[in-house]
Amino acid sequence: MLKKIECFIQPSKLDTIKDAIFSAGAEGLSVTDVRGVGRQRGYTAEEKPKKKVKFLPKTKLEIVVDEEMVEDIIALIKKLGRTGTIGAGKIFVVPVEDAVRISTEEVGKSAIY
Amino acid sequence: MQSTKFNPWEMALEQLDSVARKMKLNPNVHAILRHPKKSLIVSIPVRMDNGSVRVFTGYRVQHNISRGPGKGGIRYHPDVTLDGVKAMAMWMTWKCAIVNIPFGGAKGGIVCKPEEMSSDELERLTRRYTSEIILMIGPERDIPAPDVNTNQQIMAWIMDTYSIDKGYSVPGVVTGKPLSIGGSLGRNEATARGCVYTLMSAVKYLGLDLHRQRVVVQGYGNVGWNSAKLLFEQGCKIIGVSDVEGGIYNSDGLDPYKVYEHSRKTGSVVNYKEAENLTNQELLTLNCDILMPAAIETQITKSNARRIKAKVLLEAANGPTTPEADKILEDKGIFVIPDILANAGGVTVSYFEWVQGMQAYFWSEREINLKLRDIMQKAFDNVYRLSRKKKVTMRTAAYILAVSRVADAHLTRGLYP
């Protein structure tokens, strides 16, 4: 079964993470610049949080892989995405019911690999 | 079974022995696997419509149940023999192991001519047979299914007879039931779908594009017709199909739906207006990319194997290729998707039906088809990788994988006492 890893990371970590993910065997990924906020309400570790919620720039990665690869990819993102402080990001794993490669009409795992 | 000159049980044993040598199988496990676990012969007295009583002979064989309850069809045919049933039970053991579903192998049959019997006689035959083998079957013991000349209705009678004996409804005792009593969606097309999924994986590894592949399908029953339809929808060109009466050919491609209509109206695919007629033998040696025997056993033999021009042989039928022909195909470099892998979609959806019956919770057809695809793709990948790693044919790899899974289960459980 296919899974989508949807993760939010610090934009500065994108370069190393994307290369590592391809070396680990993923065959594609999509990147979006997003703004987001988590438990820190948009304030960094050094700032004193106020009531007003702020958005911080983050990078979203979406990677669809076979479920056998999920643990490896998570381990990589955890290792390379770590900043040593709060606000490093989050990883979500989402089930993917099906996939279709539009050019060849291949489906399922074949549409990814 | 049908018109085979050699003994199918001896052929099944030879296959096992040859794989055992190649994989250096533990000799103790090998000895055990050479014997079916349980073989039951029953006499089935049936009151015929004219008031007389006829006694039929029936069999139920469990070859191995190390990985789970026995699973296998029940065949009604005059050529049914104990050795044939034993062989098919052994093949079921391997088939369930290849797709890694938790079933062992079993098979059953009754020596009879169902076409000469009334529906009432068939019902009495089925119910008495069920009663005679009732100690052997059950959702946790052994789960029959349809096979040659047995259908949904016969499965319903088996389920009903078993349920009456127990005093409550037991849908999990058979698969291939009608939808109204716990059958599964997608069961009808399951074998064809499974074949198509393995083919989709194969063309990917072979670097081919499924679009415009020229396909020849021998047999236009459930599996042949559904496969032709599914492959046509995938963009393949169906250039030849056949049934027991003969075949038809059009190099520009046939519309499988129209051929099906024609066959329903006239009783055969032959004489279809947009094609030329040919014999089944000519059909098999047509110039094509994918050849799919979906009819009966021993169609590709040493006498025609050399003339087969397909790149891929997709064995939808059971045992369509004789061992001698297999060697020739290997030398010619034809990629074979062996029967026990290719047509395992049927037993896989049977497994889904059993699971749904046990849970009393039913899945959508889409869910079933996606789960089937996942299992078939995984099974194909495992067999393909093993065949590359060990440098053996797909068939040998499939057997090695299956036998090793059964042997593992057996060795882990240990020998009692």
Interface residues (C-beta under 8 A of the other chain):
Chain A: M1 E97 D98 T104 E105 E106 V107 G108 K109 S110
Chain B: M200 S201 K204 D209 L210 H211 Q234 G235 L370 R373 D374 Q377
